[in-house]
Amino acid sequence: MPTSKKSPRKKSPSRKARRVKSSGHPAGPRVAPNRVAKVTARDWIAGARLRTLPLAIAPVALGTGAATILGSVHDKLPLVALCLAVSLLLQIGVNYANDYSDGIRGTDAHRVGPARLTGSGAVRPKLVLTVALVFFGLAAAAGIAIVIITQIWWLLAVGAVAIVAAWFYTGGKRPYGYAGLGELFVFVFFGLVATLGTLWVLARDISLEGLLSAVAIGFISCAVLMVNNIRDIPQDRIAKKKTLAVRVGDRAARILYCVYMLIPFVVVGFLSVLFPLAILVFFALLIALPACLIVLTAKTPKELILALQLTSLTGLVYGLGLAAAIAF
């Protein structure tokens, strides 16, 4: 009687193999699907996220404008330039640090926006980290120069806290940007600290105009981050990145964005009583209101990217316009 031949038993795939099959990438940091073939200078410039830089310029302009009420700043232009350098260099450093941290975590593997340097696999993570640290170092050098010139030594502590906060936004084991605290970071450091820090360096005092301006530009900075995170809600949920937009949900996040954008114009209404030229800043609503409409109705990431650009432009126009109104 012929014996039946047993078919060889198939080995069950390993856990690692299952992960590769389900995600298309080995476990650990994943490469984004929008991989670029070769890194160029344009990719590095994109990594600096230039559309966020107006929000580094606006608070310094507002702090300078507020300082003119307390005394002349014409002889302090080198300090203004150093304050601007600190703000810009810190912003660029944050952007590269975020690129590095999100890339090695695999968060950017789910991106629908422009490819990132680390997440796309175009650049070695250590190189992106090095560039981020270089910009942090340059920001620190500019800050130390301010301290030496002004002899305000406690500013060293403020600068150190700012750099540490910038790193742990998406870096470290428990980044607070992944816990929904990103808006708090930008409000404090790119609103209050940048504006009032510039004002203090130039005038050694704090004024009501400076404080209100700091709050206003802080909310616009929050709006920039919020619209960016609204675009990434589906991908951030997959990556377990619990931004404020993820926590409150899509609809509430869109409404919150509009609140962030409109509060600064309430501030302008108050300051118009003290500075008549400030009423001209309401022209910035011609940019802000379309941005709000786009965010409320957008159905595609491309629309939200346009809203992000308009939000950043609103911050620049608002900051420069209000600073000029206060100064003149």
Secondary structure as a PSIPRED ss2 file (coil, helix, strand):
# PSIPRED VFORMAT (PSIPRED V4.0)

   1 M C   1.000  0.000  0.000
   2 P C   1.000  0.000  0.000
   3 T C   1.000  0.000  0.000
   4 S C   1.000  0.000  0.000
   5 K C   1.000  0.000  0.000
   6 K C   1.000  0.000  0.000
   7 S C   1.000  0.000  0.000
   8 P C   1.000  0.000  0.000
   9 R C   1.000  0.000  0.000
  10 K C   1.000  0.000  0.000
  11 K C   1.000  0.000  0.000
  12 S C   1.000  0.000  0.000
  13 P C   1.000  0.000  0.000
  14 S C   1.000  0.000  0.000
  15 R H   0.000  1.000  0.000
  16 K H   0.000  1.000  0.000
  17 A H   0.000  1.000  0.000
  18 R H   0.000  1.000  0.000
  19 R H   0.000  1.000  0.000
  20 V H   0.000  1.000  0.000
  21 K H   0.000  1.000  0.000
  22 S H   0.000  1.000  0.000
  23 S H   0.000  1.000  0.000
  24 G C   1.000  0.000  0.000
  25 H C   1.000  0.000  0.000
  26 P C   1.000  0.000  0.000
  27 A C   1.000  0.000  0.000
  28 G C   1.000  0.000  0.000
  29 P C   1.000  0.000  0.000
  30 R C   1.000  0.000  0.000
  31 V C   1.000  0.000  0.000
  32 A C   1.000  0.000  0.000
  33 P C   1.000  0.000  0.000
  34 N C   1.000  0.000  0.000
  35 R C   1.000  0.000  0.000
  36 V C   1.000  0.000  0.000
  37 A C   1.000  0.000  0.000
  38 K C   1.000  0.000  0.000
  39 V C   1.000  0.000  0.000
  40 T C   1.000  0.000  0.000
  41 A H   0.000  1.000  0.000
  42 R H   0.000  1.000  0.000
  43 D H   0.000  1.000  0.000
  44 W H   0.000  1.000  0.000
  45 I H   0.000  1.000  0.000
  46 A H   0.000  1.000  0.000
  47 G H   0.000  1.000  0.000
  48 A C   1.000  0.000  0.000
  49 R C   1.000  0.000  0.000
  50 L H   0.000  1.000  0.000
  51 R H   0.000  1.000  0.000
  52 T H   0.000  1.000  0.000
  53 L C   1.000  0.000  0.000
  54 P H   0.000  1.000  0.000
  55 L H   0.000  1.000  0.000
  56 A H   0.000  1.000  0.000
  57 I H   0.000  1.000  0.000
  58 A H   0.000  1.000  0.000
  59 P H   0.000  1.000  0.000
  60 V H   0.000  1.000  0.000
  61 A H   0.000  1.000  0.000
  62 L H   0.000  1.000  0.000
  63 G H   0.000  1.000  0.000
  64 T H   0.000  1.000  0.000
  65 G H   0.000  1.000  0.000
  66 A H   0.000  1.000  0.000
  67 A H   0.000  1.000  0.000
  68 T H   0.000  1.000  0.000
  69 I H   0.000  1.000  0.000
  70 L H   0.000  1.000  0.000
  71 G C   1.000  0.000  0.000
  72 S C   1.000  0.000  0.000
  73 V C   1.000  0.000  0.000
  74 H H   0.000  1.000  0.000
  75 D H   0.000  1.000  0.000
  76 K H   0.000  1.000  0.000
  77 L H   0.000  1.000  0.000
  78 P H   0.000  1.000  0.000
  79 L H   0.000  1.000  0.000
  80 V H   0.000  1.000  0.000
  81 A H   0.000  1.000  0.000
  82 L H   0.000  1.000  0.000
  83 C H   0.000  1.000  0.000
  84 L H   0.000  1.000  0.000
  85 A H   0.000  1.000  0.000
  86 V H   0.000  1.000  0.000
  87 S H   0.000  1.000  0.000
  88 L H   0.000  1.000  0.000
  89 L H   0.000  1.000  0.000
  90 L H   0.000  1.000  0.000
  91 Q H   0.000  1.000  0.000
  92 I H   0.000  1.000  0.000
  93 G H   0.000  1.000  0.000
  94 V H   0.000  1.000  0.000
  95 N H   0.000  1.000  0.000
  96 Y H   0.000  1.000  0.000
  97 A H   0.000  1.000  0.000
  98 N H   0.000  1.000  0.000
  99 D H   0.000  1.000  0.000
 100 Y H   0.000  1.000  0.000
 101 S H   0.000  1.000  0.000
 102 D H   0.000  1.000  0.000
 103 G H   0.000  1.000  0.000
 104 I H   0.000  1.000  0.000
 105 R H   0.000  1.000  0.000
 106 G C   1.000  0.000  0.000
 107 T H   0.000  1.000  0.000
 108 D H   0.000  1.000  0.000
 109 A H   0.000  1.000  0.000
 110 H H   0.000  1.000  0.000
 111 R C   1.000  0.000  0.000
 112 V C   1.000  0.000  0.000
 113 G C   1.000  0.000  0.000
 114 P C   1.000  0.000  0.000
 115 A C   1.000  0.000  0.000
 116 R C   1.000  0.000  0.000
 117 L C   1.000  0.000  0.000
 118 T C   1.000  0.000  0.000
 119 G C   1.000  0.000  0.000
 120 S C   1.000  0.000  0.000
 121 G C   1.000  0.000  0.000
 122 A C   1.000  0.000  0.000
 123 V C   1.000  0.000  0.000
 124 R C   1.000  0.000  0.000
 125 P H   0.000  1.000  0.000
 126 K H   0.000  1.000  0.000
 127 L H   0.000  1.000  0.000
 128 V H   0.000  1.000  0.000
 129 L H   0.000  1.000  0.000
 130 T H   0.000  1.000  0.000
 131 V H   0.000  1.000  0.000
 132 A H   0.000  1.000  0.000
 133 L H   0.000  1.000  0.000
 134 V H   0.000  1.000  0.000
 135 F H   0.000  1.000  0.000
 136 F H   0.000  1.000  0.000
 137 G H   0.000  1.000  0.000
 138 L H   0.000  1.000  0.000
 139 A H   0.000  1.000  0.000
 140 A H   0.000  1.000  0.000
 141 A H   0.000  1.000  0.000
 142 A H   0.000  1.000  0.000
 143 G H   0.000  1.000  0.000
 144 I H   0.000  1.000  0.000
 145 A H   0.000  1.000  0.000
 146 I H   0.000  1.000  0.000
 147 V H   0.000  1.000  0.000
 148 I H   0.000  1.000  0.000
 149 I H   0.000  1.000  0.000
 150 T H   0.000  1.000  0.000
 151 Q C   1.000  0.000  0.000
 152 I C   1.000  0.000  0.000
 153 W C   1.000  0.000  0.000
 154 W C   1.000  0.000  0.000
 155 L H   0.000  1.000  0.000
 156 L H   0.000  1.000  0.000
 157 A H   0.000  1.000  0.000
 158 V H   0.000  1.000  0.000
 159 G H   0.000  1.000  0.000
 160 A H   0.000  1.000  0.000
 161 V H   0.000  1.000  0.000
 162 A H   0.000  1.000  0.000
 163 I H   0.000  1.000  0.000
 164 V H   0.000  1.000  0.000
 165 A H   0.000  1.000  0.000
 166 A H   0.000  1.000  0.000
 167 W H   0.000  1.000  0.000
 168 F C   1.000  0.000  0.000
 169 Y C   1.000  0.000  0.000
 170 T C   1.000  0.000  0.000
 171 G C   1.000  0.000  0.000
 172 G C   1.000  0.000  0.000
 173 K C   1.000  0.000  0.000
 174 R C   1.000  0.000  0.000
 175 P C   1.000  0.000  0.000
 176 Y H   0.000  1.000  0.000
 177 G H   0.000  1.000  0.000
 178 Y H   0.000  1.000  0.000
 179 A H   0.000  1.000  0.000
 180 G C   1.000  0.000  0.000
 181 L C   1.000  0.000  0.000
 182 G H   0.000  1.000  0.000
 183 E H   0.000  1.000  0.000
 184 L H   0.000  1.000  0.000
 185 F H   0.000  1.000  0.000
 186 V H   0.000  1.000  0.000
 187 F H   0.000  1.000  0.000
 188 V H   0.000  1.000  0.000
 189 F H   0.000  1.000  0.000
 190 F H   0.000  1.000  0.000
 191 G H   0.000  1.000  0.000
 192 L H   0.000  1.000  0.000
 193 V H   0.000  1.000  0.000
 194 A H   0.000  1.000  0.000
 195 T H   0.000  1.000  0.000
 196 L H   0.000  1.000  0.000
 197 G H   0.000  1.000  0.000
 198 T H   0.000  1.000  0.000
 199 L H   0.000  1.000  0.000
 200 W H   0.000  1.000  0.000
 201 V H   0.000  1.000  0.000
 202 L H   0.000  1.000  0.000
 203 A H   0.000  1.000  0.000
 204 R C   1.000  0.000  0.000
 205 D C   1.000  0.000  0.000
 206 I C   1.000  0.000  0.000
 207 S C   1.000  0.000  0.000
 208 L H   0.000  1.000  0.000
 209 E H   0.000  1.000  0.000
 210 G H   0.000  1.000  0.000
 211 L H   0.000  1.000  0.000
 212 L H   0.000  1.000  0.000
 213 S H   0.000  1.000  0.000
 214 A H   0.000  1.000  0.000
 215 V H   0.000  1.000  0.000
 216 A H   0.000  1.000  0.000
 217 I H   0.000  1.000  0.000
 218 G H   0.000  1.000  0.000
 219 F H   0.000  1.000  0.000
 220 I H   0.000  1.000  0.000
 221 S H   0.000  1.000  0.000
 222 C H   0.000  1.000  0.000
 223 A H   0.000  1.000  0.000
 224 V H   0.000  1.000  0.000
 225 L H   0.000  1.000  0.000
 226 M H   0.000  1.000  0.000
 227 V H   0.000  1.000  0.000
 228 N H   0.000  1.000  0.000
 229 N H   0.000  1.000  0.000
 230 I H   0.000  1.000  0.000
 231 R H   0.000  1.000  0.000
 232 D C   1.000  0.000  0.000
 233 I H   0.000  1.000  0.000
 234 P H   0.000  1.000  0.000
 235 Q H   0.000  1.000  0.000
 236 D H   0.000  1.000  0.000
 237 R H   0.000  1.000  0.000
 238 I H   0.000  1.000  0.000
 239 A C   1.000  0.000  0.000
 240 K C   1.000  0.000  0.000
 241 K C   1.000  0.000  0.000
 242 K C   1.000  0.000  0.000
 243 T C   1.000  0.000  0.000
 244 L H   0.000  1.000  0.000
 245 A H   0.000  1.000  0.000
 246 V H   0.000  1.000  0.000
 247 R H   0.000  1.000  0.000
 248 V H   0.000  1.000  0.000
 249 G C   1.000  0.000  0.000
 250 D H   0.000  1.000  0.000
 251 R H   0.000  1.000  0.000
 252 A H   0.000  1.000  0.000
 253 A H   0.000  1.000  0.000
 254 R H   0.000  1.000  0.000
 255 I H   0.000  1.000  0.000
 256 L H   0.000  1.000  0.000
 257 Y H   0.000  1.000  0.000
 258 C H   0.000  1.000  0.000
 259 V H   0.000  1.000  0.000
 260 Y H   0.000  1.000  0.000
 261 M H   0.000  1.000  0.000
 262 L H   0.000  1.000  0.000
 263 I H   0.000  1.000  0.000
 264 P H   0.000  1.000  0.000
 265 F H   0.000  1.000  0.000
 266 V H   0.000  1.000  0.000
 267 V H   0.000  1.000  0.000
 268 V H   0.000  1.000  0.000
 269 G H   0.000  1.000  0.000
 270 F H   0.000  1.000  0.000
 271 L H   0.000  1.000  0.000
 272 S H   0.000  1.000  0.000
 273 V H   0.000  1.000  0.000
 274 L H   0.000  1.000  0.000
 275 F C   1.000  0.000  0.000
 276 P H   0.000  1.000  0.000
 277 L H   0.000  1.000  0.000
 278 A H   0.000  1.000  0.000
 279 I H   0.000  1.000  0.000
 280 L H   0.000  1.000  0.000
 281 V H   0.000  1.000  0.000
 282 F H   0.000  1.000  0.000
 283 F H   0.000  1.000  0.000
 284 A H   0.000  1.000  0.000
 285 L H   0.000  1.000  0.000
 286 L H   0.000  1.000  0.000
 287 I H   0.000  1.000  0.000
 288 A H   0.000  1.000  0.000
 289 L H   0.000  1.000  0.000
 290 P H   0.000  1.000  0.000
 291 A H   0.000  1.000  0.000
 292 C H   0.000  1.000  0.000
 293 L H   0.000  1.000  0.000
 294 I H   0.000  1.000  0.000
 295 V H   0.000  1.000  0.000
 296 L H   0.000  1.000  0.000
 297 T H   0.000  1.000  0.000
 298 A C   1.000  0.000  0.000
 299 K C   1.000  0.000  0.000
 300 T C   1.000  0.000  0.000
 301 P H   0.000  1.000  0.000
 302 K H   0.000  1.000  0.000
 303 E H   0.000  1.000  0.000
 304 L H   0.000  1.000  0.000
 305 I H   0.000  1.000  0.000
 306 L H   0.000  1.000  0.000
 307 A H   0.000  1.000  0.000
 308 L H   0.000  1.000  0.000
 309 Q H   0.000  1.000  0.000
 310 L H   0.000  1.000  0.000
 311 T H   0.000  1.000  0.000
 312 S H   0.000  1.000  0.000
 313 L H   0.000  1.000  0.000
 314 T H   0.000  1.000  0.000
 315 G H   0.000  1.000  0.000
 316 L H   0.000  1.000  0.000
 317 V H   0.000  1.000  0.000
 318 Y H   0.000  1.000  0.000
 319 G H   0.000  1.000  0.000
 320 L H   0.000  1.000  0.000
 321 G H   0.000  1.000  0.000
 322 L H   0.000  1.000  0.000
 323 A H   0.000  1.000  0.000
 324 A H   0.000  1.000  0.000
 325 A H   0.000  1.000  0.000
 326 I H   0.000  1.000  0.000
 327 A H   0.000  1.000  0.000
 328 F C   1.000  0.000  0.000
